[in-house]
Amino acid sequence: MSHVSYRQESHSGETDYVVVGSGAGGAVAAVELARGGAHVTLVEAGAWRDPEHYPYSVYGALHHLFDDWGSLVARGRAMWPIVQGRCVGGTTVINSAICVRTPEDIFAQWQREHGVSGLRDAVLGHQEELERELCATPVPPQSAGRANQLALVGANQLGYESHVITRYVKGCAGTGQCLQGCRGRKKQSLNITFVRELDERGGDILSCAPVDRILLEGRRAVGVSGRFRDPSSRRRGGKFLIRARRGVLVAASVTRSPLLLARSGVALPALGKFFRAHPGTGVFGVYDEVVDMNVGATQGWASTAFRSEPGLKLETLSLPPEMVASRLSGGGTELVSKLREYRHLAMWVAAVRAESVGEVRSGLLGQPVVRYALDRADMERLRHGLVLVARTHFAAGAKRILPGVYGLPYSLGPDEVKLLEQGPLDPRAYVAVISHLFGGCVMGSDPARSVVDDHGRVHGHTGLVVCDASVIPTNLGVNPQHTIMGLARTFARRLLGA
Amino acid sequence: MTAILKHALCALYPRTDFFPGLADMDLDRFLHRFRRDGSAMLLLGMYAGLVLFVLTPVLTVYVPLPSFLLPRSLLDRHASRAATFPLYPLRSLILVLKLVAGLCWGAHPRVREQLGLPPLPADPLEWRST
C-alpha cells in the first residue's frame, strides 16, 4: 500500500509518523523523516492531481485545487476572502512559488518577543538546501512577460529597490498559469517533488482524507482518524485510522491546524489566537501598448524596499479574464465595455505587513471562522501601498490607473494620485484578499501565550508537533513558503534526533 | 428561481458590440454545474445577492419594481448602480454575483478570442484514485 484515495471501505494502518497536510510544511517534514529512515504516512484532505489533471479554467481551479473555492472570508468590518490550497501539495500547487529567505530581523524578533531561540542557523541552512533541491531561480527574461518588465521600469524610474522574483521554478515557460497549477511541471510544487519522493521512499499517502481527530492517549499523540470524502461530490466514504508509533505532525494550515488540535482535546489558552496575515489589493495600470498580463510569469517582480517602513510588499500579479471581470467596478454594459481594455491592463499589488491580530475559531458546523480586521494604521499602510503602486504605473508609462477603491473615480490620471492619497480608510471601500497567513498555534516559550515550543512540540504533550505557518508568531513581511519549509525541516530533523 | 437568477446574471454581463453577453452562453449548463460544485458559502452569497438584486431597483433607479420587470435601459442602470451602491452588504453580495457570472463569461471561447486568448480545453476530471 502506497497511496489510498477516496473509498467506501474503512482503512487502517500503522506507521512511525503521521503527517497531516501535504503543503509546504507537511510535505517537507514528511520527506525529511522518510530520508531519516522513518516510515511516514502523509494524510491530505484534498485530492492528488498530477499536472496533466490540473484544470484549465479558473472555475476548475477554484473547485478542484482551492480550499472551499476560496470562499472562506475573514469576519471584520470588511469581508475579505482567505485563499489557500486544498489538494496534495497544498497551497504550493496554486501559489507563485516565491522563494524568499527568512529575514534576519525576524529571528531576533522571535527571540525578543516570544523566547524562541536557536532557529536561525538551522532554518537558513535548510533554506539553502531547499533552494538547490527545488531549483530556486530568478524569473528568466524570456518568461518575464511585459507586466513584470514594466514594473521594473517603473521602480527604476522612481529609484527604489526592486527585483526579479526568485521562484522554485525549473525552466519557466511563462504560461501565466501559476495560480491554476503549472501543467508544464515547471513549478516545483511539492506534489511533484517531495510527495513523489516520499512515495518512492516507501511512505504511505492518503488523499481525500480529512482528519477529524488526533488520537491522544493521555498526553501522548498516537495517531489520527477521519473519514474519506469524495472531492467532487463531497460524499463521505469509509473511516480511516492510522496509528503512529513515534508521533503526529500537524500541518493542516493556519485555519485548520488550531481547530484540529482543539477538536482533539488540546486545551491551551493561545490556541487559535494571534492570527496574522498579509492582506493585499491591487491597482490596474492602463497602458497604450498591449501588455497581455496573462503572458509570462504570474508574479515576476517584487519590491521589499518598504518592508520595514512603512511595512509593505509590492509585487506584480496577473489575473485571468474571469477574475478581472469581477474585479472591475460596476455592472451591465458599463462593466462589459470596460473589459475591452483587458489586454492593456497590468495589475500590481500592495500587500501589507499588517500589525493587526485576529483569531481562528470553530464555527457551529466545525468549519473555521476567522475574525480579523485591519486597524487604522494598517489601513494607512494599505493606502500608502496603493499610492506607491499607482506612482510606479505612471513612471512605467501608464496613461491611467484603475484604483478599484469605493468612493474614488473609476479611473485616475497622473495628476490625480492625490485622490488616492486621501482615499478612504474604511476597509469596506477595498476589494482585498488575505493571503500569507500566520499564527493560531504560535511558537513561544510561555505556554500561556503560545501553543508550541521552538521544536514545534505542543506544550504539555508528547509526540505531537505542529509544522506549518500556524506556528509563525509574527508577520514576516515576505512570502512565507521558504520560512514554512525551513521550519518544517528543522522540526523534522530535531524529531529524528530526539 | 433559475429564470430569475439567469435574468440577474445576464443583466450584469449583457451583450455589447464587442463581446457576447451571458445570454449568448449556455448558462443553464453552467448553473447546473455550479449548483452541484459550488461551496455552500458561495451559493449562499449568490442567492443572497440575487434577492438583493431583484428587490433593490427602488434604491438604485428609484422604481418600485422588481428588477425583472424593469425596462432594458433601467435594468442596465440598476446593474451598474447596484454593483457600486453605498451600502456595503449590497455591494459585496452583488460582487459575489459578478464573480459567479464572471467565471462563466470570462471562460467563454468568444470572449477569450476577443481578448486574444486561445479557447480553454475542457477541464480534466480525473485525480489519482489509486
HADDOCK unambig.tbl for C-alpha pairs under 7 A between the chains (distance, minus, plus):
assign (segid A and resid 3 and name CA) (segid B and resid 130 and name CA) 5.93 0.50 0.50
assign (segid A and resid 4 and name CA) (segid B and resid 130 and name CA) 5.82 0.50 0.50
assign (segid A and resid 5 and name CA) (segid B and resid 129 and name CA) 5.23 0.50 0.50
assign (segid A and resid 5 and name CA) (segid B and resid 130 and name CA) 6.04 0.50 0.50
assign (segid A and resid 6 and name CA) (segid B and resid 129 and name CA) 6.88 0.50 0.50
assign (segid A and resid 47 and name CA) (segid B and resid 127 and name CA) 6.50 0.50 0.50
assign (segid A and resid 48 and name CA) (segid B and resid 127 and name CA) 5.75 0.50 0.50
assign (segid A and resid 48 and name CA) (segid B and resid 128 and name CA) 5.38 0.50 0.50
assign (segid A and resid 49 and name CA) (segid B and resid 127 and name CA) 4.75 0.50 0.50
assign (segid A and resid 49 and name CA) (segid B and resid 128 and name CA) 6.01 0.50 0.50
assign (segid A and resid 53 and name CA) (segid B and resid 124 and name CA) 5.39 0.50 0.50
assign (segid A and resid 53 and name CA) (segid B and resid 125 and name CA) 6.97 0.50 0.50
assign (segid A and resid 53 and name CA) (segid B and resid 126 and name CA) 5.94 0.50 0.50
assign (segid A and resid 53 and name CA) (segid B and resid 127 and name CA) 6.36 0.50 0.50
assign (segid A and resid 54 and name CA) (segid B and resid 124 and name CA) 6.75 0.50 0.50
assign (segid A and resid 55 and name CA) (segid B and resid 123 and name CA) 4.61 0.50 0.50
assign (segid A and resid 55 and name CA) (segid B and resid 124 and name CA) 5.88 0.50 0.50
assign (segid A and resid 56 and name CA) (segid B and resid 120 and name CA) 6.25 0.50 0.50
assign (segid A and resid 56 and name CA) (segid B and resid 121 and name CA) 6.68 0.50 0.50
assign (segid A and resid 56 and name CA) (segid B and resid 123 and name CA) 5.52 0.50 0.50
assign (segid A and resid 57 and name CA) (segid B and resid 107 and name CA) 6.80 0.50 0.50
assign (segid A and resid 57 and name CA) (segid B and resid 120 and name CA) 6.76 0.50 0.50
assign (segid A and resid 57 and name CA) (segid B and resid 123 and name CA) 6.75 0.50 0.50
assign (segid A and resid 58 and name CA) (segid B and resid 103 and name CA) 6.84 0.50 0.50
assign (segid A and resid 59 and name CA) (segid B and resid 103 and name CA) 5.93 0.50 0.50
assign (segid A and resid 60 and name CA) (segid B and resid 123 and name CA) 6.47 0.50 0.50
assign (segid A and resid 63 and name CA) (segid B and resid 37 and name CA) 6.86 0.50 0.50
assign (segid A and resid 68 and name CA) (segid B and resid 39 and name CA) 5.78 0.50 0.50
assign (segid A and resid 69 and name CA) (segid B and resid 39 and name CA) 6.24 0.50 0.50
assign (segid A and resid 71 and name CA) (segid B and resid 41 and name CA) 6.21 0.50 0.50
assign (segid A and resid 71 and name CA) (segid B and resid 42 and name CA) 6.25 0.50 0.50
assign (segid A and resid 321 and name CA) (segid B and resid 106 and name CA) 5.16 0.50 0.50
assign (segid A and resid 322 and name CA) (segid B and resid 102 and name CA) 5.00 0.50 0.50
assign (segid A and resid 322 and name CA) (segid B and resid 103 and name CA) 5.06 0.50 0.50
assign (segid A and resid 322 and name CA) (segid B and resid 105 and name CA) 6.97 0.50 0.50
assign (segid A and resid 322 and name CA) (segid B and resid 106 and name CA) 4.17 0.50 0.50
assign (segid A and resid 322 and name CA) (segid B and resid 107 and name CA) 6.40 0.50 0.50
assign (segid A and resid 323 and name CA) (segid B and resid 102 and name CA) 6.89 0.50 0.50
assign (segid A and resid 325 and name CA) (segid B and resid 102 and name CA) 5.61 0.50 0.50
assign (segid A and resid 325 and name CA) (segid B and resid 106 and name CA) 6.94 0.50 0.50
assign (segid A and resid 326 and name CA) (segid B and resid 95 and name CA) 6.68 0.50 0.50
assign (segid A and resid 326 and name CA) (segid B and resid 98 and name CA) 5.27 0.50 0.50
assign (segid A and resid 326 and name CA) (segid B and resid 99 and name CA) 4.96 0.50 0.50
assign (segid A and resid 326 and name CA) (segid B and resid 102 and name CA) 6.00 0.50 0.50
assign (segid A and resid 329 and name CA) (segid B and resid 83 and name CA) 6.97 0.50 0.50
assign (segid A and resid 329 and name CA) (segid B and resid 84 and name CA) 6.82 0.50 0.50
assign (segid A and resid 330 and name CA) (segid B and resid 80 and name CA) 4.65 0.50 0.50
assign (segid A and resid 330 and name CA) (segid B and resid 81 and name CA) 6.79 0.50 0.50
assign (segid A and resid 330 and name CA) (segid B and resid 83 and name CA) 5.02 0.50 0.50
assign (segid A and resid 330 and name CA) (segid B and resid 84 and name CA) 5.79 0.50 0.50
assign (segid A and resid 331 and name CA) (segid B and resid 12 and name CA) 4.87 0.50 0.50
assign (segid A and resid 331 and name CA) (segid B and resid 13 and name CA) 6.98 0.50 0.50
assign (segid A and resid 331 and name CA) (segid B and resid 79 and name CA) 5.00 0.50 0.50
assign (segid A and resid 331 and name CA) (segid B and resid 80 and name CA) 4.09 0.50 0.50
assign (segid A and resid 331 and name CA) (segid B and resid 83 and name CA) 5.86 0.50 0.50
assign (segid A and resid 332 and name CA) (segid B and resid 11 and name CA) 5.65 0.50 0.50
assign (segid A and resid 332 and name CA) (segid B and resid 12 and name CA) 4.26 0.50 0.50
assign (segid A and resid 332 and name CA) (segid B and resid 13 and name CA) 5.33 0.50 0.50
assign (segid A and resid 332 and name CA) (segid B and resid 14 and name CA) 5.81 0.50 0.50
assign (segid A and resid 332 and name CA) (segid B and resid 76 and name CA) 5.22 0.50 0.50
assign (segid A and resid 332 and name CA) (segid B and resid 79 and name CA) 5.32 0.50 0.50
assign (segid A and resid 332 and name CA) (segid B and resid 80 and name CA) 5.59 0.50 0.50
assign (segid A and resid 333 and name CA) (segid B and resid 13 and name CA) 6.90 0.50 0.50
assign (segid A and resid 333 and name CA) (segid B and resid 14 and name CA) 5.92 0.50 0.50
assign (segid A and resid 333 and name CA) (segid B and resid 16 and name CA) 6.76 0.50 0.50
assign (segid A and resid 333 and name CA) (segid B and resid 76 and name CA) 6.59 0.50 0.50
assign (segid A and resid 334 and name CA) (segid B and resid 80 and name CA) 6.86 0.50 0.50
assign (segid A and resid 336 and name CA) (segid B and resid 13 and name CA) 6.18 0.50 0.50
assign (segid A and resid 342 and name CA) (segid B and resid 115 and name CA) 6.95 0.50 0.50
assign (segid A and resid 343 and name CA) (segid B and resid 115 and name CA) 6.43 0.50 0.50
assign (segid A and resid 428 and name CA) (segid B and resid 88 and name CA) 6.63 0.50 0.50
